[in-house]
């Protein structure tokens, strides 16, 4: 998938989580700059690393 394809899917994930009052989490490799960029454009914030992966989180109170 390209960055162009991931944008709408990530926005949908953010909207569904927000509508349900839940946090959303995405994990990606630090080398996947496009994945990180798309997630950050949708409001996700790098929260921590786990098993060499970046964990990006969108809090339920954030607006997607």
C-alpha positions in Angstrom: 0.0 0.0 0.0 1.1 3.5 -0.7 1.0 6.5 1.6 -2.0 7.7 -0.5 -3.8 4.5 0.3 -3.0 4.5 4.0 -4.3 8.0 4.7 -8.0 7.2 4.4 -7.7 3.9 6.2 -5.9 5.6 9.1 -8.4 8.4 9.2 -11.2 5.8 9.3 -9.5 4.0 12.2 -9.2 7.3 14.1 -12.8 8.2 13.5 -14.1 4.8 14.6 -12.1 4.8 17.7 -13.2 8.4 18.5 -16.8 7.6 17.9 -16.6 4.6 20.3 -14.8 6.7 22.9 -11.7 4.5 22.7 -8.0 5.1 22.1 -6.4 3.9 18.9 -2.9 2.5 18.7 -0.7 1.9 15.6 2.7 0.1 15.7 5.2 0.5 13.0 8.9 0.1 12.4 11.0 3.3 12.9 12.2 2.9 9.3 8.6 3.3 7.9 8.6 7.0 7.7 5.5 7.1 5.5 3.5 5.1 8.0 4.5 7.5 10.8 3.8 10.6 8.7 0.3 9.3 7.8 -0.5 8.5 11.5 0.8 11.9 12.7 -1.3 13.7 10.1 -4.4 11.9 11.6 -3.5 13.0 15.1 -1.5 10.0 16.4 1.4 10.8 18.7 4.5 8.6 19.2 4.0 7.4 22.8 6.7 4.8 23.3 8.7 2.0 21.7 8.1 -1.7 22.2 10.1 -4.6 20.7 11.9 -2.1 18.4 8.5 -0.7 17.1 7.2 2.8 17.4 3.8 2.9 19.2 1.7 5.8 18.1 -1.5 6.5 20.1 -4.5 8.6 19.5 -6.3 9.4 22.7 -10.0 9.0 22.8 -10.4 12.7 23.7 -8.4 13.8 20.7 -10.2 15.0 17.5 -9.4 12.9 14.5 
